[in-house]
Amino acid sequence: MAKFMFLQRGGSEKRPEMRPEQMQQEMQMYMDWIKGGVEAGWILDPGNRLGAGAVVKPDMTVIDGPFTESKELVGGYMMVEASDLAGAIEIVKGSPMVKGGNTIEVRELPEMGKKCE
């Protein structure tokens, strides 16, 4: 089985306004999905939101983050196990986060000590 990282992207999309009970319902669906993945064994690390960060440029200037104005904002991550990339994509398609309007990038993680091809 291969390991994959899911990167939750966002920042530029306009999500529809939701009432508090709708937000709570969406969060509960997400938590149920996470619980099911942990119990089934395909979630290795449920991840979290990403905190403060910075970008170091080639000229050694440092720009503080996070960068909420960016179209490429990475807001969180998760680590899963799947048979292959297609299997990881199918897992993402079942995520309430994608169904709720978020974009998830799927990246295969190399085995420790092996080079990426």
C-alpha positions as CSV (number, residue, x, y, z in Angstrom):
1,M,0.0,0.0,0.0
2,A,1.2,3.5,-0.8
3,K,1.0,6.6,1.4
4,F,-0.6,9.8,0.3
5,M,-0.9,13.3,1.6
6,F,-4.1,15.3,1.0
7,L,-3.6,19.0,1.0
8,Q,-6.7,21.1,1.6
9,R,-6.5,24.1,-0.8
10,G,-8.6,27.2,-0.7
11,G,-8.6,30.9,-0.4
12,S,-10.1,32.3,-3.6
13,E,-13.4,30.5,-3.8
14,K,-16.6,32.1,-2.5
15,R,-18.4,29.6,-0.3
16,P,-22.1,30.2,0.1
17,E,-23.3,31.7,3.4
18,M,-24.3,29.0,5.9
19,R,-26.4,29.1,9.0
20,P,-24.7,27.9,12.2
21,E,-26.7,24.6,12.1
22,Q,-25.6,24.0,8.5
23,M,-22.0,24.5,9.5
24,Q,-22.4,22.2,12.5
25,Q,-24.0,19.5,10.2
26,E,-21.2,19.8,7.7
27,M,-18.6,19.5,10.4
28,Q,-20.3,16.5,11.9
29,M,-20.3,14.8,8.4
30,Y,-16.6,15.5,8.2
31,M,-15.9,14.1,11.7
32,D,-17.9,11.0,10.9
33,W,-15.9,10.5,7.6
34,I,-12.6,10.9,9.6
35,K,-13.8,8.4,12.2
36,G,-14.8,5.9,9.5
37,G,-11.4,6.3,7.8
38,V,-9.5,5.8,11.1
39,E,-11.6,2.7,12.0
40,A,-11.1,1.3,8.5
41,G,-7.4,1.9,8.7
42,W,-6.8,4.1,5.6
43,I,-6.3,7.3,7.6
44,L,-2.8,7.2,9.0
45,D,-2.9,10.8,10.4
46,P,-6.1,12.8,10.3
47,G,-4.0,15.9,10.1
48,N,-4.9,19.4,11.1
49,R,-5.1,22.9,10.0
50,L,-1.7,24.4,9.2
51,G,-0.5,27.3,11.4
52,A,1.9,30.2,10.9
53,G,4.4,29.9,8.2
54,A,6.8,31.8,6.0
55,V,8.3,31.8,2.5
56,V,12.1,32.1,2.1
57,K,13.1,33.4,-1.4
58,P,16.3,32.8,-3.2
59,D,17.6,36.3,-2.3
60,M,17.1,35.3,1.4
61,T,14.1,37.6,2.0
62,V,11.5,36.1,4.2
63,I,7.8,36.8,3.9
64,D,5.6,35.9,6.8
65,G,2.4,33.9,6.4
66,P,-0.1,32.4,6.3
67,F,-1.1,33.9,3.1
68,T,-4.9,34.2,3.1
69,E,-5.0,36.4,0.0
70,S,-3.3,33.6,-2.1
71,K,-5.2,31.5,-4.6
72,E,-2.9,28.6,-3.6
73,L,-3.6,28.7,0.2
74,V,-2.9,25.3,1.8
75,G,-5.1,25.2,4.9
76,G,-4.7,21.7,6.2
77,Y,-3.4,18.2,5.5
78,M,-4.2,14.5,6.1
79,M,-2.1,11.4,5.5
80,V,-3.8,8.2,4.2
81,E,-2.9,4.8,2.8
82,A,-4.3,3.5,-0.5
83,S,-3.5,0.9,-3.1
84,D,-2.5,3.6,-5.7
85,L,-3.2,7.1,-6.8
86,A,-6.6,6.2,-8.3
87,G,-7.6,4.7,-4.9
88,A,-6.5,7.8,-3.1
89,I,-8.5,9.9,-5.5
90,E,-11.6,7.8,-4.8
91,I,-11.1,8.4,-1.1
92,V,-11.0,12.1,-1.7
93,K,-14.2,12.0,-3.8
94,G,-16.0,10.7,-0.7
95,S,-14.8,13.6,1.5
96,P,-17.5,16.0,2.7
97,M,-14.9,18.7,2.4
98,V,-14.8,18.3,-1.4
99,K,-18.5,18.0,-1.6
100,G,-18.7,21.2,0.5
101,G,-16.6,23.2,-2.0
102,N,-13.0,22.7,-0.9
103,T,-10.2,21.5,-3.3
104,I,-8.0,18.7,-2.2
105,E,-4.6,18.0,-3.8
106,V,-3.5,14.4,-3.6
107,R,0.3,13.7,-3.5
108,E,2.0,10.3,-3.2
109,L,4.7,10.2,-0.4
110,P,7.8,8.3,-1.2
111,E,8.9,5.5,1.0
112,M,11.6,6.6,3.5
113,G,15.0,6.2,1.8
114,K,13.6,5.9,-1.7
115,K,13.9,8.6,-4.4
116,C,10.8,10.0,-6.1
117,E,10.6,9.0,-9.7
